[in-house]
Amino acid sequence: MVKKQKDAGTQQRILEAARKVFLEKGMAGARMQDIADEAGINKALLHYYFTSKDMLFEQIFANTSQTFVPHINEIIESDMPLFEKIEHICDDYISMLIKNPYMPLFLINEINKQDGDFLKRMWGKQKANLSFFVAQIQKEVKKGTIKPIHPAQLYMNIMSMCVFPFLGKPMMQFMTKVTDKEFVQLMEERKTFVARFVIDSIRK
């Protein structure tokens, strides 16, 4: 018996359904049955395309990184001034996380559960090329336009300030009573806030 080929349209519909369910219920709360229902298929067909929720997320992450990482690299490798580059990086990271708020927690959980092969499988060659960013930071330090700072420290400052609110969202909402809609608005405002905070911290 010849095994039927997987239909690209059905697979894409499943991925879009999974993204919506993850967004509404989070990774922990999402069930394969929820995703099948959202996609308008039965659970058996869903398992034919994706055997697990983790497999679904990995495909969504791969699809996201294939578009996001090259765009970030384009910014990093551009000739734009350092401060402008920081503004674009903050805007792009937070915009991506608003669309995929479940991503940081899933990645941290998987990194802690698995060895380095997980990151290799997830990113492959799709990694941010930070060498241009490092060289630009070092050049600006030598010129005296910014305070001395290790490039890794600057990048960690940017990343942590962009990512942590999404990791700490349940705690923040519990403490502040911020609604989902208000949280998104805060994150939109944070695109500018983080960039200004980071730039002011290194500006001479």
HELIX and SHEET records of a PDB file:
HELIX    1   1 ALA A    8  GLY A   29  1                                  22    
HELIX    2   2 MET A   32  ALA A   39  1                                   8    
HELIX    3   3 LYS A   43  TYR A   49  1                                   7    
HELIX    4   4 LYS A   53  ILE A   76  1                                  24    
HELIX    5   5 LEU A   82  LYS A   99  1                                  18    
HELIX    6   6 MET A  103  LYS A  113  1                                  11    
HELIX    7   7 ASP A  117  TRP A  123  1                                   7    
HELIX    8   8 SER A  131  LYS A  143  1                                  13    
HELIX    9   9 PRO A  151  LEU A  167  1                                  17    
HELIX   10  10 LYS A  169  THR A  176  1                                   8    
HELIX   11  11 ASP A  180  ILE A  202  1                                  23    
END                                                                             
